[in-house]
Amino acid sequence: MTSCATVAGRYARLVKIEHSVFALPFAYVGLFLAAEGWPGTWTLVALTVAMVAIRSYAMAVNRLADLPFDRENPRTRGRELVTGEVGVGGAVAFTALCAVVFVLACAGLNALCLALSPVVLVWAGLYSFAKRFTWLCHFLLGSVLGLAPVAGWLAFDPSFSVRAVLFGLGVTFWTAGFDILYACQDVEFDREHDLRSIPACFGIGPALAFSSLAHVNAVIFFALGGWAAGLSWIYFTFFAASAVLLCVEHLILSEEDLSRVNVSFFTINGVVAAGLGLGVIVDVFAG
């Protein structure tokens, strides 16, 4: 008999729960900037639940949408829906549960968050289908994660802020940049199946250039966000370290050698997200 822990582990692997590290720190950026200090335990917990739920929902939609391709792609044949560790019916039910939890968490925050929750659900699900019709799919994914700082701000203060939007634009370009790098692994497969990633449409060399340009834009917007928020040298120290890491990310990859793409994709970008989030929080409390 399969234990609850085993089942939970399968679903956690299905949605790669560890990838929450990409968006969650930026939600906290918006939250702590809006609060100018401690936002309250309830708001922090409700926002965390909402963020984990919407990310899990989006990833589950992605896995379901990509299942026909994952069955054929040698790189993805070990995924849980392909191997049968998680059934399609179970994944659909899990997706619906995540959507419900997200809406309930938004309701626990404020009326504006609740009103916007259906829009976010649609937008978060749409990116999984974007690569079927546009090479801008990476930027659509970026825009989904780019909502994190805005969501964090709205969780505390239901009004839009330029500061949160600037950080959101930084996250949008940052995410698009590393997603382009990740897509370099599937160039031939994407071309054979008419999937429109930037590497498949333009080649790996131009894709690396696209990614670099996206990350230059990300650095600019992260700097502008810190400036608009009136953050001090504390944040900008973390910001400088993150900018260096993004440079390293591109230096360790080349058109001839993509062997370290997973280090680039997860490890480096996880540290960038955590570092920028920590930099903002420490700065807020120090101020």
Secondary structure, DSSP 8 states (H G I E B T S, - for coil): ---HHHHHHHHHHHTTGGGGGTTHHHHHHHHHHHHTS---HHHHHHHHHHHHHHHHHHHHHHHHHTHHHHTT-GGGTTSHHHHTSS-HHHHHHHHHHHHHHHHHHHHTT-HHHHHHHHHHHHHHHHHHHHTTT-TTHHHHHHHHHHHHHHHHHHHHSSS--HHHHHHHHHHHHHHHHHHHHHHGGGHHHHHHTT---HHHHH-HHHHHHHHHHHHHHHHHHHHHHHHHTT--HHHHHHHHHHHHHHHHHHHT--SS--TTHHIIIIIIHHHHHHHHHHHHHHHHHH-
